Amino acid sequence: MAAYLELCNVSFRYLEEAQADVLQHVNFALEEGKVTVLLGASGCGKSTLALLAAGIFPENGGVMESGEIRLLGRPLAEYAIPQRTKALTVLFQNPDLQFCMDTLRKELFFCLENLSVSPEEMEARVEKFARLYGVEELLDRKLSTLSGGEKQKAALCCLLLLEPRGMILDEPFANLDPESAAGLLELLRRYRREQGATVAVIDHKLDRWLDFADEIMVLGSGGKTLARGIHPENLGEYRRLFQEEGLFFPGEPQAFEAREQSGEVVLELRDAAYGYPGRMLARGLSASFRRGSVSAILGPSGSGKTSLFSVILGQLPYSGSVQVAGMEVKKAGKKKLYREVSAVFQNPGNQFIALNVLDEVFKSLELWNPRENGEALRSRALEILDRYGLKKYRRYSPYMLSQGQQRRLAVLSVLAGGQRLLLLDEPTYGQDCRSTRAMMEQLRQLCAEGLTVVFSTHDRETACQYSDAVYELQEGGLRLWNGSIRR
């Protein structure tokens, strides 16, 4: 079968002075009409490959030092942007990067304008499309108020409306609950059946793709293809490769058992309720989170997990009681409150303040330790980066890192303040198995030293493995979860 997309001897780097190329002499091909899942350790170049294939790089940044990219047998450089978009589109890891308008309805209209659809056809076409894909309730809500999962659903709808012949999906389900992910996967199946589209998926977990993918590929450092032609029947032959590369391997059912907590209460909710005008998210929330514990919060996309963190940070009004270190949040001053609690949200890029990775950690250390020697703090920042595998990126802009690497950097930066309570919104999003294990084990170690961690997630495996308590936020209430999951 003909190659749909080819990278021939491609080498690419983000900075001219970078010590090594992100992609090094990559030879890569996608077969037309096939569904291919791309696996690889965080930072191996998967997202960079997608951005090159879409023509975003090197046109808008970076240096392609060698090679050629061909789409449907033609050099990518020969395509006009509308032609290229119709042939291949990309769903980014961060859906916020794809929106130009403030509501999904306007965004869909904007997509149709780019297809030269007449204004009189747009309304009927958008309504029909919204019914088909089950997003009517999202059409007129502000995109800024949507959950991460709802934004990902909206972004995918915009992509499908363009009816591309091929698409690359970069971690499409990382912010979705299992039910929403299953629904979107079914939409992709339908689209592929009807359009015969070529689909490439970048993901860290295979579970949802095993009965959909035609081929699984494993990429190594520099974008090198380590293995291809993997499918469910021969997957067991590659278990060792998955382990060596630090990748998740589909496993057995795992049950959760709550662990005893005995420390002082650091965070307490008593009959708390919150929401937005005209839309109540949760009410009657009561729970205690103790010093030294790790607690996970599960729940469907849009159930209010991220908004709960905004409440705890004093950024969203609430009724009832929410206390951090004995302080009622709505009465506490922000400076005093933030001495006790810090957070990393779904899009860590929104929190960066420095021009490079080293300064991001250094400035956080400097902020919370103003009397310490600058050189000593810089040395400590280098040690922290080295421990988390980010030292080699110290001169990079934080925005040049992969989503997984950005999340690690954000966690390192906020922990520099020494707060007692850390809120993490989807901390394993974009992380491979090795990085997830390293981050969660480091958090467990910090909890043994007195930190309290509360994280929201759709990753039930990680919740089961590393949490002392697991809660579920569903139908407006918060309850302890005791169950089992199938990986």
N, C-alpha and C positions, 0 to 999 in steps of 0.2 A: 504494500500500500504506500501511496506517495507521502512524502514528508510534508506536513502542514507548516511547521516552523523549524528552522535550522539555525543553530549557532555554530559557526565554523571557525575554530581556532581563536575564539574571542578571549581577549584579556582586557580587563577594565579595572580602574582604580578611581576612588572618589577625589583624592588629592594628588597633585603632581609630586609632592614630596613624601607621599606615603611609602612606608618601607616595603610593602608587598601589595600586589593586585588583589582585589576582592574576588575577581574571577580570573583564573589563570589557565590560558590555552584551552578553553572549554569547547568541546564538541558535543552537541546536544541536538536531539531531534524529537519532535512530537509527530505521531502518525495522524493523518487526517481521519476524522470521524471517531476517534478513540477517546476514552476517558483515562487520563494518566494521573496518578497521585505521586507527588514529589515529596520525599522525606529527606531530612538531613538535620544535623545539629544546628542549634541557633548560631547565626553568624556565618554559615558556610556559603552564603550567596544566593539563596533561593529567591528572596524578594528582589534583589538586585537583578537577577536573571529576568524576572517578570517585568521590571521597569525598563530594561533594555529591549525586551521583546515588544513592549508597547510603544517604543520610540520616545519614551520620556527622557531616558538617558541614552546617549551622551548629549542630546540636544539641549537639555536643561541643566546639565551639570556633569562633572566627572570627565574622565579621559578614557576613551576606548583605544588601547594601544595597538591592538592587532585584531584581525579577523573580520568576518562579515556575518550579518544576520539576514536570513532570507525568509520571506513569508509567502506561501503558495508559489514557491519557485522564483520569486522576484526579490531583488535586494530591497530591504525595508526602506532604505533612503529614497527609493523611487515613488513611494506612496504619498499622495496628498493626505492630510490629516483625516478628512471625512472617509476616504477609502480605507485607510488604515483602521479607523474606529469600527467600520462595518465588518472588517475582516477579523479583527482581534481586539477585545477589550479586557480590561483588568479590574477586578474588585480588590481594592486595597485592604490591608490589615486594619487601617483606621478609616472607618466610613466617613468621618468628618471631612476628610481630604477630598471627597468626591462631590460634596454638595455646594451649589452656587446660590440657591434660593433659601427662603426661610421656612417653607412647608413642602411636604412631599408633592402635593398637587401642583404647586408652581414648578417644582423640580421636574416632574414628569412633563409638564407643558414645555419647559426649557429643552428637554430631550427631544420632544417632537418638533420643536422649532428647528433644531439642528438636523432633523430629517426632512425639513421643508414640508411638513404637514400643514395644510391650510387651517387657519384659526377656527373655522366652523366645524372641522372634524375633531378638534382636540378634545373638547369636553366629553363627547360620547365615547371617544376612544379611551380616555383616562378612566371614566366610570366603568367601562367594560373590563378594562385591564385590572382595576382595583378589586372588582368582584371576583374575577378569575383567580387572583393571587391573594385574596383575603386580607386586603390592607385598607378597606374603606375607612375604618376608624382612625387610621394614621394620616389620612389625606390632608386634613386641615389643622392638625396639631403642629405647633412650632417644633421644628427639627431639634432645636436646642433643648427641648423638654423630654425628648424620647430617651428611653434607656439605651444602653449600648447594643443590646440585642435587637431592639426595634429599629435603631439606626442601620444596623447591618441588613435587616430585612428590607428597609426602604432603599438602601444602596443597591441591593441585588435586584429589586424591582426596576430601578432605573436602568440597570445594565440589560435586563431581559427585554425591556421595552424597545431597546435599540435593535433587537433581533440580530445580534452578532453571529457571524459564521463560526467564530472561535472565541474562547474566553479563558482567562487565567484567574483563578479564585485564590486569593492569598489569605489563609486562615479564615474561611468564610463562616465557620460555626463557633469560633472561639468565645463569642459573647452571648451564645444562645443556650437556652435550657434544652434538655434532650427532646422534648416534645416539639418545640419550635424548630430545632435543627432537623428533626425527622420530616416536618412539614415542608421546609425549604428544600430538602433533598428530594422529596417527591416532585416538587415543582421543577427541579433540575432534570429529573428523569423524564418528566413530560416534555420539557423543552427539547431535550436531546432526541427523544423519539420523533417529535414533530419536525424539528429543524435539522436533525443529523449533525448537530454541532460538535466541534472538537473542543474538549474540555480538559484543562490541566488544573489540578488542585494542589496547593501547597498546604500541608497539614503536618501536625506532630503526632496525630493519633489516627490509626487506620480503621477503628471499629466500625464507623458509619459507612466507610467506603468499600468494604470488602466485597459486597455483593453488587457493587455498581462499577467499580474500576475494571478496565481492561488490562491495565498494567500498573505496577508499582515500581518506582525508581528510587534508589538511594543515592543521594549526592554527598560527597565528602568535602573536605577543606578546599577552598578555591573553586567550588562548583564542579569538581571532577565527578564523573559518573562512576560510582563504585559497583552498582549492580542494577540491572533492569530485567524485564521479563518476569518479575515476581508476581504471583497471583495466589489466591487462597490455597490452591492445591499444593504448591511448593513452598509456601511461606515458612514452614517449619525448618527448611534447609538454611534459612537466613537468620535464625535466632542469634547465632554468635555475632554476626555482622551488626545486628541491631544493638547488642550489648556493647560491642566495641565502640560504636558510634554514639552511644548514650541515647538511644531512641526507645520510645515506648513500644513494647511488643504486646499484642492482644493476649489477655490472660484469663484467669479463672474468676468466678464470683468472689466478692470480698464483702464481709460483714463488718458492721461498726458496733463497737461497744464503748460507751462513755467511760471516761476515766475520772477518778475522784479528784476534786479540786479543793484545796484547803487554804489558799492565801486570802488576804484581805480583798474586799470588793473594790475594783478599780472603776468599773462601769456598771451602772444600774439603771434599768428602765422600769418605770412603774406606771402602768395604764397609759402608756404614751400613744399619741395619735398624731398623724401628719399627712400632708397632701398638698395639692395645688388648688387654686380657685376652681370650683366646680368639679373637682376630682379628688376624692379622699383615697389615699393609698393604703393606709394601715391604721388600725385602732386597737386599743387594749393590749399593747405590747408590754410584757413584763419579763425581765430576765436579769440575771446577775452574772458578771464576768469577773473572775478573780485573778489576782496577781499571779503571774507566771504561767497562765493558761493560754492555749491556742483554741479558738472557737471558729467554726465555719458557719456561714449562713447560706443556705441553698434557697432556691426559689425561681419561678418562671421569669423570663424576660419581662421587664416592666412591672414587677411585683412591688418594687420600692426598696430594693437592697441598697443601691447607690444613694437614694434619697435619705435612707436611714443614717448613712454616714454623714450626709450634709447636716442632718439634725444634730448629731453628736458633736459636730464641729461648729455648731452655732450659726449655720448658714441657711437654715430652713426653719420657719416657725413650727411649733408643736404645742400640744396640750398634754396634760399629765406631767410626769417628772422624768427627766433625763439627767443623771448625775455622773460626773467624771471626777474621780479622786475626791468625792464628797461635795463637789461644787455643783449647784444647779446650773446647767449650761446657759439657759436664757438670762441668768442673772450675773454670770461670770464675765469678767473682762476678757477680751480676745487674747491679750498678751499672756495673762495668767493661765487661760485655758490651753493655749498652744504650747505652754511649758510642759503640759501633761499629755497632750495627744497630738499625733501627726498622722498624715494619710498619704497614700498613693492611689490615685484614681485610675479609671480604665485607660485613659489616654495620658500616659506620663509626660508626653511632650509638652503638655500645657503647663507643666510645673518647672521646666528648666529655666534657669536664669543666667547661665554662663555660656561662653562661646566655645568651650571645649570640655571634654569629659573630665579631665583632671581638675579644672577650675570649678566644675559643678560640685564635686565632693569637697574641694578645698574651701569654697565660699560658705558651704553649709557648716563645716567645722569652725571656720572663722566667725560666723554669725553667733554660734553658741559658745565659743571659747575666745572672746575678744581679748583676753589678757595673755593668751599663750603666744609664743614665738611663731612668726609666720613660716619660717623654714621648717620648724618642727611639725607644724600642721600640714605643710605640703608633703613632707615625708610620710606622715601618717596617711594622707590621702592616697599616695602611691601604694602604700602597703595594702590599703583597703581594696583598691582597684586590682592589685595583683592577686589577692585572695579570691576575688570573684571573676577572674579571667578577663578583666577589662583593661589591664594596664597597657596592652599594645595599642589600644584605641585612645590613649590619653590625649592626643593632639587632635582627634576628630571632633567635629561638632556633634553634640548629642543627637541631632536629627539625622545623622548619617548612620546611626546604629539601627539594627533590626529592632522590631517591637519587643522581642524578648530581652535584648540587651538594654534597651531603653528602660524597661521595667526594673531590671536589676540595678541600673544606675540610679533610678529614682528612689528605690528602697534604700540604697547605700546613703544617698543624700539626706533623706529624712531621718534616718537613724542616727545621723551625726549630732542631732540635738539632744539625745539622751532622754527623750520622753518615755513615760511609763506605759502609754497605750498607743499601739500602732494599728491603724485601719488600712486594710489592703483590699482594693476592688479588683477582682479577677487577677490575682498575682501570678497564676501559672499561664495566663494568656500568652501565646507565642513562645513558650519555653519547651525545650525538649526534655526527655526524661532525666538526663544528667543535670541540667540546669535547674529543673524543678526540685530534684532531690537535694542539690546543693543549697538552694535558697531555703527550702523548708527546714532542712536540718540545721542550717545556721540560725533560722528563726527560733527553732526549738532550743538551741543552745542559749540564745539571748533570753528566751523565756525562763530558762533555768537560772539566769542571772537576775531575773526580776521583771522583764518586759512582759506585757500582756498584748496578745495579738488577736484581732477579730478580722476575718477575711470573708468576703463574699465570693462565691464561685459556682460554676456549673460542673466543675470537675469533681465528681463524687468520689472517685478513687483517691485523690489527694486529700479530700475532706476526711475520708475514713482512715487513711493511713497516718495523718499527722495531727488530728484534732483531739482535744480532750472532750469537747462537746460539739454536736452538730445541731443547728437549728434550721427550720424551714419556714420561710416567709411566703405564705400562700393564702389567697382569699382574704387578705387584709389582717391576718393574724400571724403571730410568731409562736412556734411550738417546737419542743425538742424532737429531733428526728432519730429514730432507731430503726434502721433497715439494712438491707443489703443491696448491692448493685452488681450488675454484670458488666464486665469490662469489654 
